[in-house]
């Protein structure tokens, strides 16, 4: 049982190191740079337009009696 545990640990560590090597390899740099800019590629929404869309939605703080 100890041999199986040791073998699975070594295989898991090798897989982890292979994934790290692949992720930071020189061939992945353009894809990583593009992925890093994705959050900034979203269009900006004007504040007034977002308030007009939800007059009675969950963000409404007025309480009607």
N, C-alpha and C positions, 0 to 999 in steps of 0.2 A: 504494500500500500504506500509506503514511503517513496518508493521509486516512481510510482505513478504521480504522486503529488509533486515530486521534484521535476519530473519530465514536463508536467503541465505548467509549472512555474517558469521553466526555461522557455517553453514554446510561447507562453503568454508574454514574457519579457521580450523575446525576439520579435513577436508581432507588434508590440508597442513601439519598439525602436525602429522597426521598418516603417510604420505609419508616420512617426516623427520625421524620419529621414525623407520620406516622400513628401510630407507637407511642407518642409522647409527646403526642398531641393530647388536648384536654379530654374528648372523648367516650370515650376509652379508660381514663380514670382509674378508674372503678368496676371494670372488668375487670382492670386491672393490680393494684388493691388486693386483689381476690379471689385472683388468681394468686399474689400475694406471701404470702398466708396459707396456701396449700395445704400446705406442709411441716409446719405446726403443727396441721393438722386431722387428722392420723393418730392413731388411738387408741394410748394408752400400753399397753405389754405389761408385766405384772409379771415381775420377774426369775426368780422361782421357776417360773413356767409355762414360760418359755423353756428352763430347765435340765431340766425333766421331759420335754420333748418329744424331746430328742436324747441319750439315754443312751449310745448307741454310735455317734453320728454323727461327722462330720468335726471337730467342736469338742471331741471327747473327748481329753484330754491323757494319760490313762492308757494305758500300753502293756501288752498281755497277751502272755504268752509261751507 
